[in-house]
Amino acid sequence: MTCLRINPTGSTGYGEELTDAIQNDWGGAPYEDLVLGFDYIADNYDFIDTNNAIAAGGSYGGVSIPHPFPFRHTLLLFSSPTNTM
């Protein structure tokens, strides 16, 4: 099993500039970060079965997980989706 944890644009983990970068773009840059991260794994690590992926997220991640990704999920897990955006 492999776990890919992406810290997308808008995350509070890398300072105010990264957090502010999603202003008026909640679905753009963070979603692109998730897709690019997954594509990188699919393109560079043949031993990882990206056709059987599990996507999980909470809070904002709970909102982004149900969006269409360019890969197949075996399972979607989302909790506490933020609905005040």
MDTraj code that builds the backbone (N, CA, C; nanometers):
import mdtraj as md
import numpy as np

residues = "MET THR CYS LEU ARG ILE ASN PRO THR GLY SER THR GLY TYR GLY GLU GLU LEU THR ASP ALA ILE GLN ASN ASP TRP GLY GLY ALA PRO TYR GLU ASP LEU VAL LEU GLY PHE ASP TYR ILE ALA ASP ASN TYR ASP PHE ILE ASP THR ASN ASN ALA ILE ALA ALA GLY GLY SER TYR GLY GLY VAL SER ILE PRO HIS PRO PHE PRO PHE ARG HIS THR LEU LEU LEU PHE SER SER PRO THR ASN THR MET".split()
xyz = np.array([
    [0.0842, -0.1166, 0.0000],
    [0.0000, 0.0000, 0.0000],
    [0.0892, 0.1235, 0.0000],
    [0.0476, 0.2224, -0.0732],
    [0.1173, 0.3507, -0.0798],
    [0.0186, 0.4603, -0.0435],
    [0.0657, 0.5594, 0.0280],
    [-0.0197, 0.6714, 0.0671],
    [0.0394, 0.8004, 0.0101],
    [-0.0380, 0.8689, -0.0684],
    [0.0020, 0.9985, -0.1241],
    [-0.0791, 1.1053, -0.0527],
    [-0.0104, 1.1931, 0.0168],
    [-0.0784, 1.3022, 0.0874],
    [-0.0311, 1.4336, 0.0272],
    [-0.1200, 1.5003, -0.0403],
    [-0.0872, 1.6243, -0.1101],
    [-0.1292, 1.7423, -0.0230],
    [-0.0418, 1.8396, -0.0120],
    [-0.0710, 1.9618, 0.0614],
    [-0.0994, 2.0695, -0.0446],
    [-0.2256, 2.0828, -0.0870],
    [-0.2561, 2.1682, -0.2012],
    [-0.2504, 2.3179, -0.1710],
    [-0.2463, 2.3941, -0.2757],
    [-0.2567, 2.5396, -0.2653],
    [-0.3789, 2.5721, -0.1800],
    [-0.3638, 2.6646, -0.0883],
    [-0.4723, 2.7020, 0.0016],
    [-0.4563, 2.6424, 0.1394],
    [-0.3680, 2.5441, 0.1516],
    [-0.3435, 2.4821, 0.2811],
    [-0.2794, 2.5835, 0.3757],
    [-0.3090, 2.5678, 0.5015],
    [-0.2507, 2.6597, 0.6007],
    [-0.1109, 2.6164, 0.6433],
    [-0.0621, 2.5043, 0.5933],
    [0.0658, 2.4508, 0.6375],
    [0.1895, 2.5217, 0.5850],
    [0.1763, 2.6042, 0.4835],
    [0.2940, 2.6671, 0.4240],
    [0.2840, 2.8184, 0.4166],
    [0.2139, 2.8783, 0.5096],
    [0.2131, 3.0233, 0.5214],
    [0.0975, 3.0925, 0.4515],
    [0.0879, 3.2188, 0.4809],
    [-0.0242, 3.3005, 0.4359],
    [-0.0300, 3.3168, 0.2841],
    [0.0856, 3.3269, 0.2192],
    [0.0864, 3.3454, 0.0736],
    [0.0213, 3.2263, 0.0025],
    [0.0556, 3.1050, 0.0452],
    [-0.0043, 2.9859, -0.0152],
    [-0.1528, 2.9781, 0.0185],
    [-0.1879, 3.0139, 0.1414],
    [-0.3285, 3.0122, 0.1817],
    [-0.4096, 3.1124, 0.1004],
    [-0.3573, 3.2313, 0.0826],
    [-0.4286, 3.3363, 0.0089],
    [-0.4350, 3.3105, -0.1415],
    [-0.3531, 3.2192, -0.1916],
    [-0.3476, 3.1936, -0.3361],
    [-0.4763, 3.1344, -0.3913],
    [-0.5671, 3.0879, -0.3053],
    [-0.6924, 3.0310, -0.3560],
    [-0.8091, 3.1296, -0.3505],
    [-0.7814, 3.2508, -0.3117],
    [-0.8899, 3.3487, -0.3052],
    [-0.9588, 3.3561, -0.4411],
    [-1.0889, 3.3380, -0.4425],
    [-1.1719, 3.3373, -0.5630],
    [-1.1365, 3.2234, -0.6589],
    [-1.0703, 3.1181, -0.6083],
    [-1.0310, 3.0053, -0.6938],
    [-1.0323, 2.8752, -0.6135],
    [-1.1374, 2.8539, -0.5362],
    [-1.1433, 2.7371, -0.4484],
    [-1.1338, 2.6055, -0.5244],
    [-1.1922, 2.5977, -0.6401],
    [-1.1913, 2.4715, -0.7138],
    [-1.0802, 2.4606, -0.8148],
    [-1.0029, 2.5651, -0.8364],
    [-0.9009, 2.5658, -0.9412],
    [-0.7681, 2.5087, -0.8969],
    [-0.6854, 2.5901, -0.8344],
    [-0.5493, 2.5508, -0.7976],
    [-0.5439, 2.4296, -0.7044],
    [-0.6285, 2.4195, -0.6013],
    [-0.6212, 2.3008, -0.5155],
    [-0.6530, 2.1721, -0.5926],
    [-0.7546, 2.1778, -0.6770],
    [-0.7911, 2.0613, -0.7575],
    [-0.6770, 2.0251, -0.8525],
    [-0.6186, 2.1244, -0.9161],
    [-0.5064, 2.1006, -1.0081],
    [-0.3887, 2.0363, -0.9329],
    [-0.3604, 2.0804, -0.8120],
    [-0.2529, 2.0205, -0.7319],
    [-0.2787, 1.8721, -0.7074],
    [-0.4037, 1.8371, -0.6749],
    [-0.4384, 1.6980, -0.6500],
    [-0.4195, 1.6133, -0.7762],
    [-0.4675, 1.6646, -0.8887],
    [-0.4558, 1.5922, -1.0148],
    [-0.3090, 1.5771, -1.0555],
    [-0.2316, 1.6844, -1.0462],
    [-0.0898, 1.6777, -1.0835],
    [-0.0128, 1.5807, -0.9937],
    [-0.0436, 1.5800, -0.8652],
    [0.0225, 1.4882, -0.7735],
    [-0.0073, 1.3432, -0.8080],
    [-0.1338, 1.3141, -0.8359],
    [-0.1715, 1.1778, -0.8724],
    [-0.1096, 1.1384, -1.0065],
    [-0.1133, 1.2289, -1.1034],
    [-0.0521, 1.2013, -1.2346],
    [0.0965, 1.1729, -1.2212],
    [0.1651, 1.2454, -1.1336],
    [0.3086, 1.2237, -1.1131],
    [0.3341, 1.0816, -1.0634],
    [0.2547, 1.0378, -0.9679],
    [0.2685, 0.9020, -0.9153],
    [0.2407, 0.8004, -1.0260],
    [0.1334, 0.8205, -1.1008],
    [0.0967, 0.7270, -1.2077],
    [0.2050, 0.7188, -1.3149],
    [0.2682, 0.8305, -1.3462],
    [0.3684, 0.8356, -1.4532],
    [0.5072, 0.7881, -1.4107],
    [0.5374, 0.7920, -1.2814],
    [0.6742, 0.7666, -1.2368],
    [0.6944, 0.6426, -1.1494],
    [0.5876, 0.5811, -1.1051],
    [0.5999, 0.4651, -1.0160],
    [0.5096, 0.3526, -1.0653],
    [0.5628, 0.2666, -1.1558],
    [0.4800, 0.1602, -1.2152],
    [0.4306, 0.0591, -1.1136],
    [0.5005, 0.0452, -1.0019],
    [0.4607, -0.0543, -0.9028],
    [0.3391, -0.0112, -0.8211],
    [0.2934, 0.1131, -0.8384],
    [0.1737, 0.1600, -0.7680],
    [0.0539, 0.1420, -0.8600],
    [-0.0447, 0.0687, -0.8137],
    [-0.1652, 0.0413, -0.8921],
    [-0.2618, 0.1593, -0.8801],
    [-0.2498, 0.2527, -0.9705],
    [-0.3336, 0.3729, -0.9641],
    [-0.4759, 0.3481, -1.0143],
    [-0.5026, 0.2278, -1.0634],
    [-0.6397, 0.1942, -1.1040],
    [-0.7246, 0.1509, -0.9857],
    [-0.6636, 0.1342, -0.8713],
    [-0.7355, 0.0956, -0.7503],
    [-0.7036, 0.1940, -0.6387],
    [-0.7407, 0.3179, -0.6601],
    [-0.7089, 0.4241, -0.5650],
    [-0.8252, 0.4478, -0.4685],
    [-0.7899, 0.4870, -0.3494],
    [-0.8880, 0.5310, -0.2506],
    [-0.8631, 0.6791, -0.2282],
    [-0.9647, 0.7593, -0.2412],
    [-0.9522, 0.9033, -0.2183],
    [-1.0255, 0.9368, -0.0892],
    [-0.9596, 1.0125, -0.0012],
    [-1.0195, 1.0480, 0.1267],
    [-0.9928, 1.1947, 0.1575],
    [-1.0858, 1.2586, 0.2253],
    [-1.0658, 1.3971, 0.2636],
    [-1.1673, 1.4412, 0.3662],
    [-1.1288, 1.5389, 0.4460],
    [-1.2186, 1.5949, 0.5453],
    [-1.2168, 1.7464, 0.5352],
    [-1.3228, 1.8098, 0.5768],
    [-1.3377, 1.9550, 0.5682],
    [-1.3326, 1.9955, 0.4213],
    [-1.2373, 2.0800, 0.3806],
    [-1.2295, 2.1154, 0.2384],
    [-1.2032, 1.9913, 0.1534],
    [-1.1229, 1.8986, 0.2045],
    [-1.0993, 1.7733, 0.1327],
    [-1.2273, 1.6945, 0.1136],
    [-1.3189, 1.7062, 0.2070],
    [-1.4488, 1.6414, 0.1938],
    [-1.5316, 1.7011, 0.0820],
    [-1.5045, 1.8254, 0.0498],
    [-1.5723, 1.8909, -0.0628],
    [-1.5056, 1.8514, -0.1940],
    [-1.3727, 1.8427, -0.1949],
    [-1.3008, 1.8181, -0.3198],
    [-1.3038, 1.6721, -0.3640],
    [-1.3146, 1.5784, -0.2717],
    [-1.3089, 1.4363, -0.3066],
    [-1.4192, 1.3946, -0.4044],
    [-1.5452, 1.4362, -0.3874],
    [-1.6472, 1.3909, -0.4824],
    [-1.6334, 1.4483, -0.6240],
    [-1.5491, 1.5473, -0.6461],
    [-1.5319, 1.6037, -0.7792],
    [-1.4696, 1.4999, -0.8715],
    [-1.4975, 1.5093, -0.9997],
    [-1.4425, 1.4091, -1.0926],
    [-1.2911, 1.4211, -1.1047],
    [-1.2233, 1.3121, -1.0807],
    [-1.0787, 1.3051, -1.0971],
    [-1.0496, 1.2226, -1.2215],
    [-0.9356, 1.2432, -1.2827],
    [-0.9035, 1.1692, -1.4055],
    [-0.8500, 1.0290, -1.3762],
    [-0.9002, 0.9659, -1.2721],
    [-0.8624, 0.8284, -1.2426],
    [-0.9802, 0.7606, -1.1751],
    [-0.9773, 0.6307, -1.1738],
    [-1.0862, 0.5542, -1.1128],
    [-1.0603, 0.5341, -0.9648],
    [-1.1639, 0.5474, -0.8878],
    [-1.1542, 0.5230, -0.7438],
    [-1.2184, 0.3881, -0.7128],
    [-1.1583, 0.3168, -0.6222],
    [-1.2223, 0.1990, -0.5681],
    [-1.3172, 0.2426, -0.4568],
    [-1.2784, 0.3469, -0.3859],
    [-1.3547, 0.3922, -0.2706],
    [-1.3348, 0.5419, -0.2506],
    [-1.4404, 0.6130, -0.2196],
    [-1.4339, 0.7553, -0.1851],
    [-1.4715, 0.7705, -0.0378],
    [-1.3871, 0.8386, 0.0381],
    [-1.4158, 0.8649, 0.1790],
    [-1.4120, 1.0154, 0.2017],
    [-1.5210, 1.0729, 0.2467],
    [-1.5161, 1.2143, 0.2799],
    [-1.5977, 1.2396, 0.4047],
    [-1.5442, 1.3279, 0.4889],
    [-1.6111, 1.3578, 0.6145],
    [-1.6117, 1.5074, 0.6382],
    [-1.7106, 1.5526, 0.7089],
    [-1.7233, 1.6934, 0.7471],
    [-1.7021, 1.7885, 0.6299],
    [-1.7710, 1.7650, 0.5164],
    [-1.7504, 1.8591, 0.4059],
    [-1.7965, 1.9987, 0.4450],
    [-1.7155, 2.0966, 0.4119],
    [-1.7476, 2.2358, 0.4402],
    [-1.8531, 2.2799, 0.3406],
    [-1.9648, 2.3320, 0.3881],
    [-2.0707, 2.3722, 0.2962],
    [-2.1018, 2.5203, 0.3056],
    [-2.0083, 2.5983, 0.3537],
    [-2.0314, 2.7420, 0.3691],
    [-1.9506, 2.8232, 0.2689],
    [-1.8987, 2.7584, 0.1640],
    [-1.8149, 2.8315, 0.0672],
    [-1.9010, 2.9064, -0.0305],
])
top = md.Topology()
chain = top.add_chain()
for i, resn in enumerate(residues, 1):
    res = top.add_residue(resn, chain, resSeq=i)
    for name in ("N", "CA", "C"):
        top.add_atom(name, md.element.get_by_symbol(name[0]), res)
traj = md.Trajectory(xyz[None], top)
